[in-house]
């Protein structure tokens, strides 16, 4: 389990680890991109439909021709098969901007024997998988604070290339460039001090954007199964803390985690955002499917509901 102090150090001793981790991210990204595409294929196809008539290229339905409409709207081939005139309607489509961010800080490299991936790798798979789904729907996608939004079909590849050449291990990204009516998806362990998270949420909400927070947790971090003499190390500062009887901390730890999570949930609920919890021993398709649905609901003009959580310990 990782301790995370209230303040982070920027001493020179931490930078070699940061550089090494950046190289590890670059090496892992090709495989993670393949995995993300596979998961995206299992989640959904044709995400972008709004299920109502309007400007677009995708056929939706035929409907009876109404008097007063321009004759050029009539689909003569369909009308020839019936005694009535019919109009071919297309499904309404309109791209909007989605800003994505994955926490690549050192705390995300944690993985217990109960998990199939590190928190960092799972976060990257979700980010790239979501990028793939959004790109197929023609959405404009950008990395918060790093790139401009693009509607390119290979947006996931571009995002992977950008991440491979960046060494910014920050958990809460810059909010520059986020505009009104856009969406922001933040994926990380969200173990930062609640004051920092609250400040970031307020700054994003002030732009008029809507946010979706995804907390990635290792199952060990959820259950705290430690007993006996145990040493905890903060991977970002090197700070070490030794417990003589770790099991005596279990209940306090769980209460503190529950309180921290409750405060995040309250922040997101007040802002009209969503909050999702995912554990790394669960399939990556689960949170991707949930994010897919929540972004689609907002694109369709659904009311901004309260935050919710899902996942398995």
N, C-alpha and C positions, 0 to 999 in steps of 0.2 A: 504494500500500500504506500502511496506517496503522500508525504506531508506537503502542504503548500502554505508558506508564510504569507502574512499580510502584505509585505513589501518584497519586491524582487531586486536582486543585486545586478549590477551591470559590470562587475569586476572583470578584468582581462582574462581571468582563469576560465570563465564560462565560454568565451568565444571560440576556442578550438572545438569544443563539443558542438556548438551551433553549426560551424562549418561542416563538421563530419556528418551531422544529421541532415544538412541540406544536400550533401552528396548522396546520402542514403535515399532521400526522397526522389532525387533525379533517377537513381538506378531502379527504384521500385515502380515508377510511374508507368512505363510501358506495360508491365503485367497488370497493374491496377486498372489501366484504361481498357484492356481486353476484358477483365472481370466486370468492369462497370458496364460495358456494352452488352455483355451477356445478361446481366441482371436487368438492364433497361429493356432488353427484348422480352424478358419474362413478365415484366410489369404491365406494359401497355403499348398500344400502337395507335396512332391518330389522336394524340392527346389534345390537340389544339381546337377541336370542334367546340362551338358554343351552343349547339343544338337549337339554333333559331335561324330564320331566314335573314340574309343580308349579303354584303359583298364578300366574295370568296371564290375559290375554284372547285370546291368539293360539292358534288351533288348531294342534296338533302332529300327532297321529295317533289312529287307532282301535286299541284293543287288546281282546282277549277279556275278557269279564266273569269275575271270579273269585268262587267261592262264599264267602260271608261278607261281601262288600262290600254297602254300602247299595244297595237297588234303585233309588233315585233317580239313581244315577250312570249307569244304562243309557241309551244313545242308542237310543230305540225306532225312529226312522226308519231308521238304519243297520242295526239288528238285523232289521228287517222284510225286508231284501233277502237274508237268509242264514238258515241253520239254527242259527246261534249268536247269543248276546247279545254286544253290543260296548259298550265305554265310550269316550266321547270324552275324550281327554286334551288339556290345554292346555300350552303351553310355559312353563317356569318363568321368571319375570321378577322381578328385584329391583333397584331403583335403588341406586346407590352414588354417592359424592361424588367429583368430579374437579375439582381446582384447576388453573387455567391461568395462565400468565404469559408475556408476550412482552417481550423486551428492547427498549426504545425509546430507549436512550442514543445519543449522537451517533455512536459508531462504527458503528452499524447503518445509517446513511444512505449507506454506501459502495456504489458500483456501478461496475464497469468496463465497457468496451465489449463484453466477452464475455458479460455477463449481461443477462437480460431484465427484471430488477427489482432494486431495492435490497434489502439484507438485511432492513431494517426492514419493507418492504412484503411480502416473502415470509413473514417471521415472522408478520405480522398475518393474512395469507391462511390460513396453517396454523392459527393460533389460532381464527379465525372459522370456518373449514371444519370443524375438529374440534368446535367448539361446536355447529355445525349438526347434525352426525352424532350427537353425544351427546344433544342436545335431542330429536331424533326418537326416540331410544331411551328417553326418560324419565329420563335421568340427572340428578343434581343437579350443577350447574356453578357455579363461583365464580371470581373473579379474586383471586389470592392477595394478601391484605393490603388489598384494595379493596372487595370486595362479599361478601355472604353467598351461599352456594350456593342456586341456584334450579332447579326442574325445569320451568320454563316452556318452552313450545314455541317462543317467540320469544327464547330466551336469547341467541342470537347477536346479535340486534338490541340487546338490553339491554347486552351486553358492549361492542359497538361504541359505544353512546352513552356508556358509562362512560369508555372510552378516549379519546373525543373531548373529554372535559372534565377529563382529568387531565394533569398536567405533572410526572410523577414519572419522570425518565429514569434509573431504576436498573436494573441488569442482574440483580441477585439480590434478589428480593422478600422482604418480611416473611413470616415463617412463622406469624404469629399466626392462630389459627383452624383450622389444619390438624390433623385428628384421625386416630385409628387407623383402619386399613382403607381410608382414602381414597387417591386417586391424585393425583400432582402432575406436571404437564407443564411443563417450562421450555424455552422456545425463545429462542435468542440465539446470538451468535458465541462465547460462552464463552472469551473471551480475557482474562478477569480473572486476577489472580494465583492460582495453584493453591491457595494457602493460604486465600483467600477462598471459592473454590468448595468446598474440602474442609470448611470450617467450616459452610457453608450445607447441604451434603449431610448432615453429621452432625446438625445441628439438625432437619432434616426427618425423617431416619431415626429419630431419638429419639422422634418422635411416634407411630411405628408405621405411618406412611404409606409408600407405594411411589412412587418417582420415575422419570420418563422425561426424559432430557436430549436436546435436539435442537440440534446445532451447525450454524448457518447460515453458510456461507462463500462468498464470491465466488471464482470459479475463479482469478482473479489472485492472491488470497491463498494459494491452494494451490500454485501453480506458481512464483511470484516471477519473472516474466519480465523484470525490469528490467535495464537495462544503461546504462553511462556515468554521467554526473553526474545524480543523481536526488535530489530533496528529498522527504522523508517528513514528513507533518504529523499530529499527534494531534488529531482533531477535537474532543475533549473538553477539552483544556487549551490548544491552540494551539501546543504545543511542536513545534519543527521540527528535523529532523536531515538533514544533507546527506551523501550518499555520493559520493565521487569516481568510484568504479567499482562500481556497485551489483551487477554480476554476481559480484563477489568475495564478496558476502555471501550468495549464493543457497544454497550448501550448508549454511552455518551456520544460516541461517533455517529451512530445511527440517528440519534435525535438531532444532532447538529446538521447532518446531511439532509434530513427531512425538512428541517427549518430553512436551510439554504434553498432547497428546491421549492418549498412553499412560497418563499419570497420571490423567486424567479417567476413562478406561476402567477403570482399576484401582479407583478410588473407587466407581464405579457397580457394578462386578462384586461387590465386597465387600459392598455394601449390598443386593445382590439387585435392583438397578435395571437399566434399559436405557439405552443410549447410541446415538444415531443421528446420522449426519453427512449433511448435504444441501448441495449446491452450487446456486447460483442460476441456473446455466445449464441445470439439469435441471427437468423438470415438477414442479409442486407436488403433483401427485397421488401421486407416489412416496412421499415421507415421510408424507403423510396416510394412505395405505393401510397403511403399516407401523405407524404409531401406532394406527390403527383395529384392526389385528390384535393388537397387544400389549395394548391395553386390554381387548379381548374375551377374550384368553387368561387374563388375570388375573381377570376377572369370572367366568370359568368355573371358577376354582379351580385353574388350572394352576400348577405349581411355579415359583418365581421363578428364572429362569435367569440365565446370565451376560450381561453387556452385549455388544452387538454394534454394528457400524457398517455403514452403506451409503451410497451416493452416487456421483456421478461427477465427476471433475475437469474 
